[in-house]
Amino acid sequence: MSEKITITFPDGNKKEVDKGINGLELASQISKSLAKESIAIKINNDIKDISLPINSDASVAILKRDSEEALELIRHDCAHVMAEAVQELYPGTQVTIGPAIENGFYYDFARDEPFTVSDLPKIEKKMHDIIQRNKNFIREVWSKEESIKHFKDKGENYKVELINDLPDNEEISIYKQGDWLDLCRGPHMVSTKQIGKAFKLMKVAGAYWRGDSSNAMLTRIYGTAWATEKDLEQHLLQIEEAEKRDHRKLGREMNLFHFQEEAPGAVFWHPKGWTLFQSLINYMRNRQDKAGYVETNTPDMMDKSLWETSGHWDKFSDMMFRTEAKDDKIYAIKPMNCPGAVEIFKQGLKSYRDLPFLLSEFGKVHRYEPSGALHGLMRVRAFTQDDAHIFCTEDQITQESKTVCDLILSIYKDFGFDNVRIKFSDRPEKRVGEDSIWDKAEAALMQAMEATGLEYTLNPGEGAFYGPKLEFVLRDAIGRDWQCGTLQVDLNLPGRLGANYIGEDGNKKIPVMLHRALFGSLERFTGILIEHYAGHLPFWLSPLQAVVATITSDTDEYAYEVQKALVSEGIRTEIDTRNEKIGYKIREHSNSKVPAIIAVGKKEAQDKTVSVRRIGSSETKTFKLEDIVNSLSKEAKSPIEKK
């Protein structure tokens, strides 16, 4: 009599089955239609091949192609098909590494003549041919010796290197699709035809083998893949719209900032860009003042010993800029603000009555990002964080976390982001502190999250190295997600740096430290805002809110009168008295995304009126000077000033 195991389905129903049953057999016992539609199986939350035997009691979900989890499988399978297509079309090309990624997949290839975008249509056509062959994905387990011999005989030196680096006792899985095969952990769907037609090869790029600039340069081919052709079309339209909204392009048009080779990853803010940047700081400073924070500032460069004690040196020294002084001491430019905040907290005796103790800082930090990863304001080496550190007791974690959540959602709403998702990220593999402390920190943050009543998803293994965190993800106007704010519970760093307070019982206690950023990086948030609004920033945020443009030169005096009236009400205004036609001036300032273009001619000067054209409109309206000043003055107030 065969041994039995118990399967628990997502709806809670249980089923007793023979030990060793695979996913397809299990699906067949439920219904023939389910078996036909099944592509993979989830065992205890891990996605596996549907042919994999189930040998013990388990929670099991059978996945169909229209399930959310199937998308990563579609993309992974698509990567394998692309690799097969490349090797069919270009014999002698070596296949290296090719994962599924957000929105798609890529594969790195080694070839004497690098691929170009002109090769992509040919490769894409061959992929469609391979998919139509409808070959099954078949998993085999090979010995290390057998694997090395196979790939060495084929001249696949990169695969041989990967296999040699594996532990001797590690199982080596090979996936075949017809006659083609690759080294792969899996999982995969049942057959190539399940990939469908909704994919497109997008671009080529250079990539160093294993991301190391001392290694050979490979060619990376990127593709995108989706469950349906409609989804693919929407994604391609989103890309097209994103190109129009590229903050680097708009930043040039609006004269906000630039980058140059002498300072890679650092922003040169132009006057208008700096005005926008300072508007964000002023807004946040007002919100934090009202919430009870006190602002601080900590040194940009501190001794290596502090970073060693905090744990940053061990975990992040490769990302830290450093310098050696004449006294032979090694200093690091701060990559994070938190140790400095602890040092401020330590000054003077603190008691439980002083908690929670809320310290904020607009701290400039520097982190070494590879040059290939730099991307305008979105990925820089020098950036400003709207950091805050809340020192509190364990009993205060729930309330303080809830307060931060309420504050951050309110702030995002002021900037036009109503669609915000929250992710709960627990302990990463690389971390400091005992597991018992992590257990306590994760439980405290989870309890706080439950108390807010807000929805969230789990993001396993993505916490900070010193504590679990919440990540706040904004969805912009064209459907892209941006991770911005964070809230982290830290029971490690204060103790490592010797922070304490006097408890109600008269004994010294180590405070809990909540790390909190709302915009996150101000540079990055600026880029997100520019793209979200396609440069048409809300009036209160626009660095230049109005331009007074003359129609004829004999109205210059009145134009200056209009400018003075607007500036006196705090409206950021410039004047344009150039000897150019008014149509030219309007087009130029519209391209610069100025919200209000105010034209004045002889009639306006005589009547004490102005003609106003708002950006995005072809209509010009006439107002009395006093009325437009009052109207724009109200519009120029920030959301916090209106409350």
C-alpha positions in Angstrom: 0.0 0.0 0.0 1.5 3.4 -1.1 2.4 6.0 1.5 0.0 8.9 1.8 0.6 12.6 2.2 -1.8 15.5 2.9 -2.1 18.4 0.4 -3.6 21.7 1.6 -5.0 24.0 -1.1 -5.2 27.8 -0.9 -8.9 27.7 0.1 -8.0 25.6 3.1 -9.4 22.3 1.7 -7.2 19.3 2.2 -6.7 16.2 0.1 -4.9 12.9 0.9 -2.8 11.7 -2.1 -0.1 9.2 -2.8 3.4 10.3 -1.9 5.5 11.2 -5.0 2.5 12.6 -6.9 3.5 15.4 -9.3 1.6 18.6 -9.9 0.2 17.5 -13.3 -1.2 14.3 -11.7 -2.7 16.3 -8.9 -4.3 18.7 -11.3 -5.7 15.8 -13.3 -7.4 14.4 -10.1 -9.2 17.7 -9.7 -10.3 18.2 -13.3 -9.1 17.6 -16.9 -9.5 21.2 -17.8 -7.2 22.3 -14.9 -4.6 19.8 -15.9 -4.7 21.2 -19.4 -4.3 24.8 -18.2 -1.7 24.1 -15.5 1.8 25.4 -16.1 3.6 25.1 -12.7 3.0 24.4 -9.1 3.6 26.3 -5.9 4.7 24.1 -3.0 4.9 25.9 0.4 5.1 29.2 -1.5 8.0 28.1 -3.7 7.2 27.8 -7.5 8.3 24.5 -9.0 8.0 22.6 -12.2 4.7 20.9 -12.5 6.4 17.6 -13.0 8.2 17.7 -9.7 7.1 15.0 -7.2 5.6 16.0 -3.9 7.0 13.8 -1.2 5.7 15.3 2.1 2.7 17.2 3.5 2.6 20.6 1.9 0.5 23.6 1.0 0.0 23.5 -2.7 -1.3 25.9 -5.4 -1.6 24.9 -9.0 -0.7 27.8 -11.3 -2.4 28.6 -14.6 -0.9 30.9 -17.2 -3.2 33.8 -16.2 -2.0 33.8 -12.6 0.1 36.6 -11.4 3.0 34.3 -10.6 3.1 33.0 -14.2 4.5 36.2 -15.6 8.0 35.6 -14.2 7.9 32.1 -15.7 6.8 33.5 -19.1 9.8 35.8 -19.0 12.3 33.2 -17.9 11.1 30.8 -20.6 11.4 33.6 -23.1 15.0 34.2 -22.1 15.8 30.5 -22.8 14.1 30.7 -26.2 16.0 33.8 -27.1 19.3 32.1 -26.2 18.4 29.1 -28.4 17.4 31.5 -31.3 20.8 33.3 -31.0 22.8 30.1 -31.1 20.8 28.8 -34.1 21.3 32.0 -36.0 24.9 32.7 -34.9 26.8 29.4 -34.2 29.8 29.8 -31.9 28.1 32.4 -29.7 28.5 31.6 -26.0 25.5 31.8 -23.7 26.3 33.1 -20.2 23.6 34.3 -17.7 20.0 35.3 -18.5 17.4 35.9 -15.8 13.8 37.2 -15.7 13.8 40.9 -14.5 11.1 43.5 -13.9 9.0 43.8 -17.1 11.1 41.3 -19.0 14.3 39.4 -19.3 17.8 39.6 -20.7 20.7 37.3 -21.7 24.4 38.1 -21.9 26.2 36.6 -24.9 29.9 36.3 -25.7 30.6 36.8 -29.4 33.5 38.2 -31.4 31.2 40.7 -33.1 28.8 42.3 -30.6 25.1 42.3 -31.5 23.4 45.5 -32.6 19.8 46.6 -32.6 19.6 45.6 -36.3 20.0 42.0 -35.3 16.9 42.0 -33.0 14.1 41.6 -35.6 15.9 38.5 -37.0 16.3 37.0 -33.5 12.7 37.8 -32.6 11.4 36.0 -35.7 13.4 32.9 -34.9 12.0 33.0 -31.3 8.5 32.9 -32.7 9.5 29.8 -34.8 10.9 28.0 -31.8 7.8 28.8 -29.7 5.6 27.2 -32.4 7.6 24.0 -32.2 5.9 23.5 -28.8 8.8 21.6 -27.3 8.5 20.6 -23.6 10.9 22.0 -21.0 12.5 18.9 -19.5 14.6 19.0 -16.3 17.6 16.7 -15.9 20.1 16.4 -13.0 23.7 15.9 -14.1 26.9 15.3 -12.2 29.4 18.1 -12.0 31.9 16.1 -14.1 29.3 15.4 -16.8 28.2 19.0 -16.9 31.7 20.4 -17.2 32.6 17.9 -20.0 29.4 18.8 -22.0 29.9 22.6 -21.9 33.7 22.3 -22.4 33.1 20.2 -25.5 30.7 22.9 -26.8 33.2 25.7 -26.1 30.9 27.2 -23.5 33.7 28.4 -21.2 31.5 30.7 -19.2 29.2 27.9 -18.3 32.2 25.8 -17.2 33.3 28.6 -14.9 29.9 28.8 -13.3 29.8 25.1 -12.7 33.3 25.0 -11.3 32.3 27.6 -8.8 29.4 25.5 -7.5 29.9 23.4 -4.3 30.7 19.8 -5.1 27.6 18.6 -3.4 25.2 21.0 -5.2 22.6 19.5 -7.5 23.2 20.6 -11.1 20.0 21.0 -13.1 19.8 21.2 -16.8 16.8 22.2 -18.8 16.2 21.0 -22.3 13.7 22.4 -24.9 14.0 20.0 -27.8 17.7 19.6 -28.7 18.8 22.8 -27.0 19.7 22.9 -23.3 21.1 25.2 -20.7 22.4 25.2 -17.1 19.4 26.5 -15.0 17.9 26.2 -11.6 14.4 26.6 -13.1 11.5 26.4 -12.8 9.9 26.5 -16.2 6.5 26.0 -17.7 5.5 22.8 -19.5 6.3 23.8 -23.1 7.6 26.7 -25.2 4.2 27.3 -26.8 2.9 28.5 -23.4 5.1 31.6 -23.7 2.7 33.0 -26.3 3.3 35.9 -28.7 3.4 38.9 -26.4 7.1 39.6 -26.3 9.5 42.0 -28.0 13.3 42.4 -28.0 14.0 46.0 -26.9 17.7 46.9 -26.9 21.3 45.8 -26.6 23.9 47.0 -24.2 27.4 46.1 -23.0 27.8 44.2 -19.7 30.9 42.9 -18.0 31.0 39.2 -17.1 29.7 38.9 -13.6 29.4 42.7 -13.4 33.2 43.1 -12.9 35.0 45.7 -15.1 38.2 43.6 -15.0 36.3 40.8 -16.9 35.4 40.5 -20.5 32.7 42.7 -22.0 29.7 40.8 -23.2 26.6 41.8 -25.2 23.3 42.0 -23.3 20.1 41.7 -25.2 17.0 42.9 -23.3 13.5 41.8 -24.0 10.0 42.4 -22.6 7.3 39.7 -22.2 3.7 39.8 -21.0 0.8 37.4 -20.6 -1.2 39.0 -23.4 -0.6 41.1 -26.5 -2.8 43.8 -25.0 -0.5 44.0 -21.9 2.5 44.2 -24.3 0.9 47.0 -26.2 0.2 48.9 -23.0 3.8 48.5 -21.8 5.2 49.7 -25.1 2.9 52.8 -25.0 4.1 53.4 -21.4 7.7 53.3 -22.6 6.9 55.7 -25.4 5.2 58.1 -22.9 8.1 57.7 -20.5 10.5 58.8 -23.1 8.5 62.0 -23.6 8.6 62.5 -19.9 12.3 61.7 -19.3 13.3 64.1 -16.6 16.8 64.5 -18.2 15.2 65.9 -21.4 12.7 68.0 -19.5 15.4 69.2 -17.1 17.3 70.7 -20.1 14.2 72.3 -21.5 13.2 73.8 -18.2 16.9 74.8 -17.4 16.8 73.0 -14.1 20.1 71.0 -13.8 22.9 69.3 -15.6 25.6 66.6 -15.1 29.1 66.5 -16.4 32.0 64.0 -16.4 34.1 65.9 -13.8 31.5 65.0 -11.1 29.8 61.7 -12.2 26.6 61.1 -10.3 26.5 64.6 -8.8 24.0 67.3 -9.8 24.8 70.8 -11.0 21.6 72.6 -9.9 20.7 75.7 -12.0 18.9 78.6 -10.3 15.4 77.3 -11.3 16.2 73.7 -10.4 17.6 74.9 -7.0 14.4 76.9 -6.4 12.4 73.7 -7.0 14.7 71.7 -4.7 14.4 74.3 -2.0 10.6 74.3 -2.3 10.6 70.6 -1.5 12.9 71.2 1.5 10.8 74.1 2.8 7.6 72.1 2.4 9.1 69.1 4.3 10.6 71.3 6.9 7.2 72.9 7.6 5.5 69.4 7.8 8.2 68.2 10.2 8.1 71.2 12.4 4.4 70.8 12.8 4.9 67.1 13.6 7.4 67.9 16.5 10.7 67.1 14.8 13.8 69.2 15.6 16.2 69.7 12.8 19.9 68.8 13.0 23.0 68.5 10.8 25.8 66.1 11.1 29.4 66.0 9.6 29.8 64.9 6.0 33.0 63.0 6.9 33.7 60.9 10.0 36.4 58.6 11.2 36.5 55.0 10.0 36.2 53.7 13.6 32.6 55.1 13.9 31.5 53.2 10.7 33.2 50.0 12.0 31.3 50.2 15.3 28.0 50.9 13.6 28.5 48.0 11.2 28.4 50.0 8.0 32.1 49.5 7.3 31.8 45.7 7.2 28.6 45.7 5.2 29.0 48.7 2.8 32.7 49.8 2.7 32.8 49.1 -1.0 30.1 51.8 -1.5 31.8 54.3 0.7 34.1 57.2 -0.5 37.1 57.5 1.8 40.2 59.6 2.3 43.4 59.3 4.3 44.4 62.4 6.2 48.0 63.6 7.0 47.6 62.1 10.5 47.2 58.7 8.9 43.6 58.4 10.0 41.1 57.0 7.5 37.8 59.0 7.1 34.7 58.1 5.2 32.2 60.4 3.6 28.9 59.4 5.1 26.7 57.0 3.1 24.0 57.3 5.7 23.0 59.8 8.4 22.0 57.4 11.1 25.3 57.1 13.2 25.5 60.9 13.3 21.9 61.1 14.7 22.8 58.6 17.5 25.8 60.7 18.4 23.5 63.7 18.8 21.1 61.7 21.0 24.0 60.7 23.2 24.8 64.3 24.2 23.4 64.9 27.6 21.4 62.6 29.9 18.1 61.4 28.5 15.2 59.9 30.5 12.1 58.1 29.4 10.3 61.4 29.8 12.3 62.8 26.8 11.0 60.0 24.5 10.0 59.9 21.8 12.9 62.1 20.7 12.5 63.2 17.1 15.6 64.3 15.1 15.4 65.3 11.5 18.2 66.1 9.0 18.4 67.0 5.4 21.7 65.1 5.1 23.9 64.9 2.0 25.2 61.4 1.6 27.6 59.8 -0.9 27.5 56.2 -2.2 29.6 54.7 -4.9 27.3 53.5 -7.7 28.9 51.9 -10.8 29.1 54.4 -13.6 26.8 52.2 -15.8 24.1 52.4 -13.1 23.9 56.2 -13.0 20.7 57.6 -14.4 20.1 61.3 -14.2 18.4 62.3 -10.8 17.1 58.7 -10.4 20.5 57.1 -9.6 23.2 59.3 -8.3 26.3 59.1 -6.1 25.6 62.3 -4.1 22.1 62.9 -2.8 20.1 64.5 0.0 17.9 62.5 2.3 15.0 63.9 4.3 16.1 61.6 7.1 14.7 61.5 10.6 15.5 59.3 13.5 12.9 58.7 16.3 14.3 57.4 19.6 11.6 55.8 21.6 10.7 53.0 24.0 9.5 49.6 22.8 6.0 50.5 24.0 6.0 53.5 21.8 6.9 51.7 18.5 3.3 51.1 17.5 2.1 54.6 17.9 5.2 56.3 16.4 5.1 54.0 13.4 1.4 54.7 12.9 2.1 58.4 13.1 4.8 58.2 10.5 2.5 56.2 8.2 -0.2 58.8 8.5 2.3 61.6 7.8 3.9 60.0 4.8 0.6 59.2 3.1 -0.7 62.7 3.7 2.5 64.2 2.2 2.3 62.0 -0.9 -1.3 63.1 -1.4 -0.2 66.8 -1.4 2.1 66.0 -4.3 -0.6 64.2 -6.3 0.2 60.6 -5.5 -3.0 58.8 -4.3 -2.0 55.3 -5.3 0.5 54.2 -2.7 1.4 50.6 -1.8 3.3 49.4 1.3 5.8 46.5 1.5 6.9 44.9 4.7 10.6 43.8 4.3 12.0 41.4 6.9 15.6 40.4 7.7 18.1 40.2 4.9 20.8 37.5 4.6 23.5 40.1 5.3 22.7 41.7 8.6 23.9 42.6 12.1 22.4 41.6 15.5 21.1 38.4 17.1 18.1 36.6 15.6 16.2 37.1 18.9 16.5 40.9 18.4 15.3 40.6 14.9 12.4 38.5 16.1 11.4 41.3 18.5 11.9 44.1 15.9 9.9 42.3 13.2 7.1 41.5 15.6 7.0 45.2 16.8 6.8 46.5 13.2 4.2 44.0 12.2 2.1 44.9 15.2 2.4 48.6 14.2 1.5 47.8 10.7 -1.6 45.9 11.8 -2.6 48.8 14.0 -2.6 51.2 11.1 -5.2 49.1 9.3 -3.4 49.8 6.0 -2.9 47.0 3.4 0.6 45.8 2.8 2.5 43.0 1.0 5.4 40.9 2.3 8.8 41.5 0.7 11.0 38.7 2.2 14.7 39.3 2.8 14.7 43.0 1.8 15.0 44.7 5.2 17.9 47.0 6.1 21.0 45.3 7.5 20.1 46.6 11.0 16.3 46.1 11.1 13.0 45.4 9.2 11.4 48.1 7.3 8.3 49.4 5.5 8.7 50.6 1.9 6.2 53.0 0.4 5.8 52.6 -3.3 4.2 55.4 -5.4 2.4 54.7 -8.7 2.8 57.6 -11.1 0.6 59.1 -13.8 1.6 56.5 -16.4 1.5 53.5 -14.1 5.1 53.1 -13.1 6.0 52.2 -9.5 8.6 54.2 -7.5 9.9 53.1 -4.1 10.4 56.3 -2.1 9.8 56.5 1.7 10.9 54.0 4.3 10.3 53.3 8.0 12.7 51.0 9.8 12.7 49.6 13.3 16.2 49.3 14.7 17.0 47.5 17.9 20.7 47.1 16.9 22.4 50.4 16.1 21.7 52.4 19.3 23.2 49.7 21.4 26.2 49.3 19.1 27.0 53.0 19.4 26.4 53.2 23.2 23.1 55.1 23.3 20.9 54.8 26.4 18.3 56.6 28.5 17.2 56.3 32.1 14.0 54.2 32.4 11.1 54.7 34.7 12.8 52.2 37.1 16.0 54.3 37.3 18.0 51.8 35.2 19.8 52.5 31.9 18.0 51.2 28.8 18.8 51.1 25.1 16.3 53.1 23.0 14.6 51.8 20.0 15.6 53.8 16.9 13.1 54.3 14.1 14.7 55.4 10.8 12.4 57.3 8.6 12.6 59.0 5.2 9.6 60.4 3.4 10.7 61.6 0.0 13.7 59.4 0.4 16.3 61.0 -1.9 15.2 64.6 -2.7 17.1 64.4 -6.0 15.2 61.2 -7.0 11.9 62.5 -5.8 12.4 65.7 -8.0 13.0 63.5 -11.0 9.9 61.5 -10.2 7.8 64.7 -9.9 9.1 66.0 -13.2 8.1 62.8 -15.0 4.8 62.3 -13.1 3.7 65.8 -14.3 5.6 65.7 -17.6 7.2 68.9 -16.5 3.9 70.7 -15.9 4.4 71.0 -12.2 1.7 72.3 -9.9 1.7 76.1 -9.8 3.0 76.2 -6.2 6.0 74.0 -7.1 6.9 75.5 -10.4 10.4 77.2 -10.0 9.2 80.0 -12.4 5.5 80.6 -12.0 4.9 83.4 -14.4 6.5 85.3 -17.2 5.4 88.8 -18.2 6.0 89.2 -21.9 5.7 92.5 -23.8 3.9 92.7 -27.2 5.6 96.0 -28.1 8.6 97.7 -26.7 6.7 100.8 -25.6 4.9 98.8 -22.9 8.1 97.9 -21.0 7.3 100.2 -18.2 3.8 98.6 -17.6 5.4 95.1 -17.8 7.7 96.0 -14.9 4.7 97.3 -13.0 3.0 93.9 -13.5 6.1 92.0 -12.5 6.5 94.1 -9.3 2.8 93.4 -8.3 3.2 89.7 -8.8 6.6 89.5 -7.0 5.2 91.4 -4.0 2.7 88.6 -3.5 5.5 86.0 -3.6 4.9 84.8 -7.1 8.1 83.8 -8.8 8.1 86.0 -11.9 10.4 86.9 -14.7 10.0 89.6 -17.4 10.6 89.2 -21.2 11.1 92.5 -23.0 13.1 91.1 -25.9 12.5 92.4 -29.4 10.7 89.2 -30.5 7.2 88.5 -31.7 4.8 87.6 -28.9 4.0 84.3 -30.5 7.7 83.3 -30.4 7.9 84.3 -26.7 4.8 82.3 -25.8 6.1 79.2 -27.6 9.5 79.5 -25.9 8.1 79.9 -22.4 5.5 77.1 -23.0 8.3 74.8 -24.0 10.0 75.7 -20.7 6.8 74.7 -18.9 6.0 78.1 -17.3 2.5 77.8 -15.9 1.3 81.4 -16.6 2.4 83.5 -19.5 1.2 87.1 -19.1 1.2 89.2 -22.2 0.9 93.0 -22.1 0.5 95.5 -25.0 -0.8 99.0 -25.5 -4.4 98.1 -24.7 -3.5 96.2 -21.5 -1.3 99.1 -20.4 -4.1 101.6 -21.0 -6.8 99.5 -19.3 -4.5 98.1 -16.5 -5.3 94.6 -17.6 -3.3 91.6 -18.7 -3.8 88.8 -21.2 -3.0 85.4 -19.6 -2.3 82.1 -21.3 -2.0 79.0 -19.1 0.2 76.1 -20.1 -1.6 73.4 -22.0 -4.3 75.8 -23.2 -4.5 77.7 -26.5 -7.0 80.1 -25.0 -6.0 83.6 -23.8 -8.1 85.3 -21.2 -8.1 89.0 -20.1 -8.0 89.9 -16.4 -7.7 93.1 -14.4 -4.2 93.3 -12.9 -5.5 93.2 -9.4 -7.6 90.1 -10.0 -4.9 88.0 -11.6 -2.5 88.9 -8.8 -5.0 87.8 -6.2 -5.8 84.6 -8.1 -2.2 83.6 -8.7 -1.3 84.5 -5.1 -3.8 82.0 -3.8 -2.6 79.3 -6.3 1.0 79.9 -5.3 0.3 78.7 -1.7 1.6 75.3 -0.8 -0.8 72.6 0.4 0.5 73.1 4.0 -0.2 76.9 3.7 -3.8 76.2 2.6 -4.5 73.9 5.6 
